[in-house]
């Protein structure tokens, strides 16, 4: 997967830092860790999936948050009915990252 441009990485970093500082100020260290977990687990895999399409960077960030909030818990819940929830969360994370790689591979072939 391609990493975003340098100026886009700065924008993503500034937004993530502001969110983390806000959650730390309001909720303390546990809020900071929760926000960091949300960014890493919900936003990151779907951002890599959306990075394969021609969207602006801010659209990718917002869409990846809302899509991740809907898709990640759904997949983890259904996997968790069959296996342990900790394993289901890890499996869902890996599954979404692999999906991002596969979309990139097949999307490049068609374009």
PETA-V612379 format. One record per residue. RES is the residue in three letters. PHI is phi in whole degrees, 0 to 359 (* if undefined). BURIAL is # if it has 16 or more other C-alpha atoms within 10 Angstrom, else .. D_LAST is the distance of its C-alpha to the last C-alpha in whole Angstrom. Layout:
# PETA-V612379
RES_PHI_BURIAL_D_LAST, RES_PHI_BURIAL_D_LAST
This chain:
# PETA-V612379
UNK_*_._16, UNK_282_._16, UNK_278_._19, UNK_296_._19, UNK_301_._21, UNK_298_._24, UNK_290_._26, UNK_289_._24, UNK_296_._25, UNK_296_._29, UNK_298_._28, UNK_297_#_27, UNK_297_._30, UNK_294_._32, UNK_297_._31, UNK_297_._32, UNK_295_._35, UNK_297_._37, UNK_296_#_36, UNK_295_#_37, UNK_295_#_40, UNK_299_._41, UNK_293_#_41, UNK_293_#_43, UNK_294_._46, UNK_280_._46, UNK_246_._46, UNK_84_._47, UNK_294_._45, UNK_292_._44, UNK_294_#_42, UNK_298_#_41, UNK_292_._40, UNK_295_._39, UNK_296_#_36, UNK_296_#_35, UNK_295_._34, UNK_297_._33, UNK_296_#_30, UNK_287_._29, UNK_271_#_29, UNK_274_#_28, UNK_276_#_26, UNK_300_#_24, UNK_296_#_22, UNK_286_#_21, UNK_295_#_20, UNK_294_#_18, UNK_293_#_16, UNK_288_#_16, UNK_294_#_15, UNK_280_#_11, UNK_249_._11, UNK_275_._12, UNK_239_._16, UNK_289_._19, UNK_297_#_20, UNK_293_._23, UNK_295_._22, UNK_299_#_20, UNK_294_#_24, UNK_293_._25, UNK_297_#_23, UNK_294_#_23, UNK_295_#_27, UNK_289_._27, UNK_292_#_24, UNK_297_#_26, UNK_294_#_29, UNK_273_._29, UNK_277_._27, UNK_300_#_28, UNK_295_#_32, UNK_295_._31, UNK_294_#_29, UNK_296_#_32, UNK_295_#_35, UNK_292_._34, UNK_291_#_34, UNK_292_#_37, UNK_286_._39, UNK_254_._38, UNK_230_._38, UNK_298_._40, UNK_293_._38, UNK_296_._38, UNK_291_._36, UNK_295_#_34, UNK_295_#_33, UNK_296_._32, UNK_295_#_30, UNK_296_#_28, UNK_300_#_27, UNK_296_._26, UNK_300_._24, UNK_291_#_22, UNK_294_#_21, UNK_296_._20, UNK_300_#_18, UNK_298_#_16, UNK_295_#_16, UNK_293_._14, UNK_297_#_12, UNK_297_#_11, UNK_295_._10, UNK_280_._9, UNK_289_._6, UNK_291_._5, UNK_294_._6, UNK_278_._4, UNK_244_._0
